[in-house]
Amino acid sequence: MNSRWLLLAVGVLLAAAGRAELRLTRINPADEPITVDGFVEERLWFDIEPVTDFRCLEPDTLTSGEHLTELRLAYDDRGLYVGVIMQQPPETLVKRLSGRDSFSTNRDSFSITLDTSGEGRYGFWFGINLGDALMDGTVLPERKYLNDWDGPWLGRTQTIANGWSAEMFIPWNAVSMPATGGIRQMGIYTSRKVAYKDERWGWPALPRTQPRFMSALERIEMREVAPRQQYNIYPFAAVSYDGIDAEMRYRTGADLFWRPSTNFQVTATLNPDFGNVESDDVVINLSAVEVFFPDKRPFFLEGQDVFIASPRADTRGRGVGNRGAPYTMVNSRRIGGTPRVPVVADDVDIPDRELIQFVDLLGAAKATGQVGRLRYGVLGAFEDGVKLDATIAGAPVNLHQDGSTYGVARLLYEDNSSGAYRGLGFLSTAVLHPDGNALAQGIDAHYLSPEGRLKVDGQAITSAVDGADSERGYGGFLDFEYTYRQGLTQRLGLEYFDEHVDINDLGFLQRNDHYRVRSALLWTRSNLGWARQNQFDVRGFYQKSVTQSLMNGGGIFVSDRLALNDLSQLTARLSYFPRQYDDLNSFGNGTFEIEPRWDVSLRWRSDQTKVLQFGLGTGFRNEDLGTSSHHFWGQLVWRPNDRFATSLTLRYDDRSSWLLHQDDDLFATFDAEQWLPNFALEYFISARQQLRMSMQWVGVRARESGFYWIPEQPGALLPAGKPTGSGARSSYNFSVSQYTFQARYRWEFAPLSDVFLVYTRQANLGAALGTDSFSDVFDNGWHEPLADVLVFKIRYRFDS
């Protein structure tokens, strides 16, 4: 038997048999206080026996780490102390500063995960990078890491003669945990990233290629850990100048956090300010399918894990160019988002600038907690009304649109007393508005077998929305995941949504009216000799309309990601979409057939630890009518030192016969060029002070090439001549210029206390195309912005 499999088998057997709890050293800081400065030099550290058995988890060879790691843990009634000495040649250290929770940079780091529930139900993780940049978040079964939580903990690092060291202090009153007696048990996992080898070493040895994680953490035992009542108040003040309206605006408010016990927390926000310190990715969407953007607002991210009803509802990392859109009943981005479009007469014109403004929130409150095996959460939010500046036949007029009231209630029962994890949850949402209410309820169920091989998640949803189609809708899905052996996993998903289900007033579901079967096989192999690791992924789905009984989605997708020995990466993807029907992109004007399509791409990235990094890629795809389009991709990153970094990513698309809906039952095709540059520059005065400038732009120049009618019955589009006569356009050529430019200074002058100075400029300009060059397209968008705002904001944390 391969030694790697033997090591894993021994580890799994030990976990299954149950390890004795690791008794931590309880200390009295009054005798010799620990100064969290990164130097692991206090005498009491060396009275503690270190943990040194760190194994290589990425790639998953499970061999002992090449360099010694010494981990020491201690605690008192205030919190957990972590001291770690990580040996390696000093010339190999990779120190790179970044903002909080930045994962895209390869550098030396250390992290610790705590199962504070003691039973594998929920926990928290904390990470620190060489140079003091912090990372933290929450974790749910079995390995669902979220970075949406920021806690008031301390961490520092230092470079030492034989490597580097780190110290961390995690207050007990910063995390949730169940009520218990004198003895408290938790689970623990630690890992160390060795950047110059692009490896992760961990204790205990729990690689991602095996199914168990939360249920297999090392058990630790402590006594008399019962945090006292705690409150935090975060008042803020913001001043902004709107360059378009030439108007100064002032805003004050506060966030409040109260934890009267270890297993209950109340959070509230009054007159919150949610805008202009973070910007979304730029994406041009001319289809009928909504693009998902994740929430970045601290109040809604804090404690949101209890509202995640399934892995599909995990919104972390989803969105443009990532893991696709979620299936979630709670998409907090809807709250305080753009206003509802009022129903107006044909001669009323509401500018786009009015419809993209954020609705002000009067306030919001949230309570989360645990009683025995039952976890719960409730959320309420109240929007203010919004004034819309419009015109009627060219004359200015003010319109008023009411805000919405939102409510969410969640119950989740969890049990793992028999070794298997079982969960049963209920989720209810309500959106109340004078124009109509939207209600939704869901029941979710979860199962994880004792050895972790079989995982099952499912949710059934029903909705009722006031309006023209007020019939109650039903839908749901069931997902299975089975691990055959380490590194080989099979997934199967079944879903059904009728034409009436609609959860998008508060949730997110890209489409209804379908049933779908999807499957995926992921095979990961490590230590191949000629390569460090290879991930082979084969997946596919078949989707059919419920109402029309036509195939309206489906494809086969093959990808292979190869990590080479020189730390570069090569990724190849091949996708095939068979002939199918499109019932969405006609915007309600009919169903039409699209041709079989191929999509092929190849990308290579150089070693991400080097000062200069490169990336190159190319690919082609078939458009909906079978014509071929091509794209080219490139990336350049320069990091001359640990404080400065600049990057440029550039993509160029050459599209032939790009099919777009025009009016009613008319489609047109376009020969188009598209540029997508993304530039960023960062400088860190320290790990707590950052200067950042970024620019994302998408520019399109498209010229008409053909016209088609939608058939009365589902079938191929019907070729047509260019429309003529009354109301017809002389030219359908168009250009688009959409960008976000942001310059930001941030200073975290105390834990979770910040000063921001941010300038943001955004545009989304579509226009008829004459002889414009791309420089003209960009210049037109730059001089006609939708947003041009300078913001100064200060936020300070007061605690008990």
Order of alpha helices (4+ residues) and beta strands (2+ residues): alpha-beta-beta-beta-beta-beta-beta-beta-beta-beta-beta-beta-beta-beta-beta-beta-beta-beta-alpha-beta-alpha-beta-beta-beta-beta-beta-beta-beta-beta-beta-beta-beta-beta-beta-beta-beta-beta-beta-beta-beta-beta-beta-beta-beta-beta-beta-beta-alpha-beta-beta
